[in-house]
Amino acid sequence: MSATNLKRTLTGTVVSDKMDKTVTVLVERKVKHPVLGKIIRVSKKYHAHDETNEFHHGDVVAIEECRPLAKTKTWRVTKLLEKAEAI
């Protein structure tokens, strides 16, 4: 198995769905601080492709890496893990 056909997958929360066919996904991970040793949360936002505009703010989704679809969009939403609660 070569490394080229392995796609990275991440899990995060949709924080913006205002664009057409694109959602912004916030991915948080916990890392140990190199000097202090304290566990801290590090977060990063990714633009992910959502062809049918089915994912909305607050949804927990899985995204996978793909070819570049736009200047800042190289991820695709693969599945919905948890639906956001309606207010």
Order of alpha helices (4+ residues) and beta strands (2+ residues): beta-beta-beta-beta-beta
